């Protein structure tokens, strides 16, 4: 792929992703988060990686990790965006451990995963796509148990009830009243 095509392709992908996440966040009532989502992707460090490793069907960060063994862009990105579970990893007297994410960031993570599935899978996307991706990777995540439970519940809700219902559920039930995702009842 030519360099200019990679630049155009990456900018198109991150712009489309950012707009779709904003739309999904707005539907959940997360207006500020929708506007501010992933702004670090426009930093010179993250743009360089995106331009160099753009492929169009997956994140350039994954390609950079395969090529270089790690991604400094990912370290930069996850440290500035609290909708990533990796942001919530801490090191203290207990050693390295996962901290429970705030619900508003779990909801944004849901929106981010759904949008990424839609952008990268295109016409192959289904309401089960984000759940399948999560289930395939969850054993490699150091996520707080309550955060993991909530995210899986929301992704499963999407798979069973569709996007409009899942966004409505997040806005009306999960965010304001405190859902206990173990049984779907509010607390």
N, C-alpha and C positions, 0 to 999 in steps of 0.2 A: 504494500500500500504506500502511495506517495505521501511525503511529509505533510503537504497542504491538505490532503484528504484526511489524514489522521487528526490534524488540528481542527478542521471543520467538523469531522465526525465526533470528536470528543466534546467540543463546545455544544454541538447539537444535543448530544446525550446528556450532559450535565444540566443544560438549560431545561430540557424536557423533563428530566427527573426532578429538578428543583420545583418546576411549575406543578407537576403532578403531586408531589409531596405537599406543597402549599395548599392545593385544592383539597386533598384528603384531610390535612390538618384543620383547615377552615371548617370542613364538615363536622369535625369533632369539637369545634369551638376553640382550637389552639391557634389563634390568629398570629400572635407574636412568633411562636415557634415556626409556623408556616412561612412567615416572611424571612426569618433568620436561618432557616434550615440550610445546612451545608455551605455556608458562605466561605469557609476555608478552602473549598474546592477551587475558588478563584484566586487563591494566593499563588505567587510565582512557583513555589516549591511543588504544590500539588498539580498545578497546570503543566509544568514540565513533565512530570511523570505521566499524566494523562495523554499529553501529545505524543510522547515517545512510545508508550505501550498500548495505545488505543487499538482495540480489535473489533469492537462493536457488539459483541455478544456476551461479554463479561467485563468486570471491573479491570481497568488497567493495573490496579494495585495487585491483583492476583498474578498477572503476567510479570510484573516487576519482582514479586516474591519468588516466582519460579526462576527467573533469570538471575537475580542477584542474591537470593537466599533470604531476603528481608525487604521491607519497604519503609524507607524513611518517611515517605509521603503518608503512609498509613499511621505511623507513630505520630506524625504531625496532626493528621485528621482526627484520630480517635481522642487525642488529648484536648481537642477544642470543641467537641460535639457530644454533649451528654446523652444523646439518644442512642449511643453505642454502648453496649454492655461493657466493653473493654475500658471505657472511661471510668467505670465504677470499681475498678480493681485497686486495692490499696495494700500497702505493706506496713505492718505495725508489729506490736508485741505478739500478735497471733500469727505472724508470718503473712504471706500473700493470701488475701482473701477477697471475696466478692462482697460488695456493699449493695444493699437493697436500693434499686432505682426508684426515683419518684415516679408516681403514676403518669404524670404528664409526659415524662420522657419514655416510659413504656409505650404510651399511646403514639408518640412520635416515631418510636422504633417500629411499631406496627405499620404506620403509614409509609415509612422509609422502605421496609421490606416488601410491602405490597407494590409500591411504585417501582422499585428495582426489578421485581418479578415481571411487571407489565412492560417496562422499558426493554429489558434484555430478552424476554421470551416472546415479545410481540404477539402474533396471532396464536401462539401455543399457550398463552396465559390462560389459567383457569383460577377460580376462587380458591382452589386447593394448592396452587403453586407455592405461595409463601410458606404455608405449613409444611409442605414436602421438603422444601429447602431447609427449613429450620430442623425438622426431624432428622434429616440426613447429617446435619452438622452438630446437633446439640451435645453429643458426647465429648466434643472437643472444646466446649465453652466452659468458662469459669464464671457462671452467672449465679447470682444469689438465688436460692431455691424459690423464694416468693416471686422474684422477678421472672424467673423461668416459667413458673406455674402460670402467672398472669399472661405472659406473652403467648404461651402455648394455648391457653384458653381462648384468647382473642383471635389467634390465627385459626383455631378449630371452629370458633363461632363464624368466622368469615367463610370457611369451607362449607359449613352446614347451612348458613342462612343468607349468604350473598353479601356483597360489598355495602350496599345501601343500608341494610339492616345492621351490619357490624359497625359502621360509622355512627349510626344512630344510637346503638347500644353503648358505644364508648362515650358519646356526648351525654346521653341521658342517665346512664347507670354507672359505668366504670369510673369516670372522672369525678362526678359530684358526690356520689353517695358511698363509695367504698365497696366494691364488689369483692366477695370472698370467692376467688376463682376456683377453689376446690370443689364447691358445689353450685356455683352460679347464683348464690343468694347474696343479697346486700347485707352489710353489717352495720 
